[in-house]
């Protein structure tokens, strides 16, 4: 007796999808799926293309709010809109602090060299740890900007893993 029913396993569906010429969903559709499960805390996110390669690494004080900006349909530059369209998956790493997210982002950008991350070419854009001597006890601050701030004599130290040498 012939089998009238075709039994389909999840692996069969995945195999059919891979064999089809149909592209996987991408863009705002994919990004929106992550919003419900995201934390409101700090962290780092990676946008991945159809080959699983990181195309962008970013950090956020509030992951949910930051990713929500990418889920909007309008208001993006052409470069960002193209990056969103190429996104088929995302990965997230939550961190305890914003400083931790900054360090992780810098290390991931250096390691992965994502296509859509802007290269930091001048020392005004690099993140620094600044030791301020304007108080009785030295103050440790994150600083992006010119090396000299008015009325502050400070030592600027590069964050670990970053190098200004090219």
C-alpha positions in Angstrom: 0.0 0.0 0.0 1.5 3.3 -1.0 2.2 5.9 1.6 -0.3 8.8 1.2 1.4 11.0 3.7 4.7 12.6 3.4 6.4 13.0 6.8 8.6 16.1 7.0 11.3 16.5 9.6 12.7 19.9 10.6 16.0 18.9 9.0 14.2 18.2 5.7 12.6 21.7 5.8 16.1 23.2 6.5 17.6 21.2 3.6 14.8 22.4 1.2 15.4 26.0 2.3 19.2 25.6 1.7 18.6 24.0 -1.7 16.1 26.7 -2.8 17.3 29.9 -4.5 15.1 31.8 -2.0 17.2 34.2 0.2 16.7 34.0 3.9 14.7 36.9 5.5 16.8 40.0 6.2 16.7 43.6 7.2 14.2 45.1 9.6 12.1 41.9 9.6 15.0 39.9 11.1 16.1 42.7 13.4 12.6 43.2 14.8 12.5 39.5 15.9 15.2 40.1 18.5 13.6 43.1 20.2 11.3 41.2 22.6 14.1 39.1 24.1 16.7 41.9 24.4 17.8 43.4 27.7 17.7 47.1 28.5 21.3 46.9 29.9 24.6 47.6 28.2 26.2 45.3 25.7 27.7 44.6 22.3 25.8 43.5 19.2 27.0 42.0 15.9 25.1 42.1 12.6 25.8 39.1 10.4 25.4 38.6 6.7 24.0 35.5 4.9 27.5 33.8 5.2 27.6 34.4 9.0 30.3 37.0 8.7 30.1 40.1 11.0 29.3 43.1 8.9 28.9 45.5 11.9 29.9 45.5 15.6 28.3 48.1 17.9 27.9 48.8 21.5 24.9 50.2 23.4 24.0 51.6 26.8 20.6 50.1 26.3 20.6 47.2 23.8 16.9 47.1 23.2 16.7 50.8 22.4 19.7 50.7 20.1 18.5 47.7 18.1 15.0 49.3 17.9 16.6 52.1 15.9 17.7 49.6 13.2 14.1 48.2 13.0 12.7 51.5 11.8 12.0 51.6 8.1 13.0 55.2 7.5 15.5 57.8 8.7 18.7 56.0 7.9 21.6 57.0 5.7 22.1 55.0 2.5 25.1 53.2 4.1 23.1 52.2 7.2 20.1 51.2 5.1 22.3 48.9 3.0 23.8 47.4 6.2 20.4 46.7 7.6 19.3 45.0 4.3 22.4 42.8 4.5 21.6 41.7 8.0 20.2 38.1 8.3 21.1 37.4 11.9 22.4 39.1 15.0 24.4 38.2 18.1 24.4 39.9 21.4 26.7 40.0 24.4 25.5 41.7 27.6 28.0 43.4 29.8 28.0 44.6 33.4 29.0 48.1 32.5 29.3 50.5 29.5 33.1 50.5 29.9 33.2 46.8 29.5 31.0 47.1 26.4 33.4 49.8 25.0 36.4 47.5 25.5 34.7 44.5 24.0 33.4 46.5 21.0 36.9 47.8 20.3 38.5 44.3 20.5 35.8 42.7 18.3 36.2 45.4 15.6 39.9 44.9 15.6 39.6 41.1 15.4 36.6 40.8 13.0 37.2 43.9 10.8 33.5 44.3 9.9 32.7 46.0 6.6 30.4 48.7 7.9 32.4 49.8 10.9 34.1 53.1 10.2 37.9 53.0 10.7 39.2 55.3 13.4 41.9 57.1 11.6 42.8 60.1 13.8 43.6 60.0 17.5 40.6 62.3 18.3 38.2 59.4 17.7 40.0 56.7 19.7 38.7 55.9 23.1 41.0 56.8 26.0 41.1 56.3 29.7 41.8 59.8 31.1 43.3 60.3 34.6 42.1 63.7 35.8 44.2 65.6 38.4 41.7 68.4 39.0 40.4 66.8 42.2 42.2 65.8 45.4 42.1 62.2 44.4 42.8 61.4 40.7 39.6 60.6 38.7 39.4 57.9 36.1 37.3 58.8 33.1 36.4 57.5 29.6 37.3 60.1 27.0 36.9 60.5 23.3 38.1 63.7 21.8 41.1 65.9 21.7 44.0 65.0 23.9 44.0 68.4 25.6 41.1 69.6 27.6 41.1 73.2 29.0 42.1 73.5 32.6 42.8 69.7 33.0 46.3 68.3 33.1 45.8 64.7 32.3 47.5 61.6 31.2 45.9 59.8 28.4 46.4 56.0 28.1 45.2 53.9 25.2 42.7 51.3 26.1 44.2 47.7 26.0 44.1 46.1 22.6 43.9 49.4 20.6 46.9 50.7 18.7 47.3 54.0 16.8 50.0 52.4 14.6 48.8 51.2 11.2 
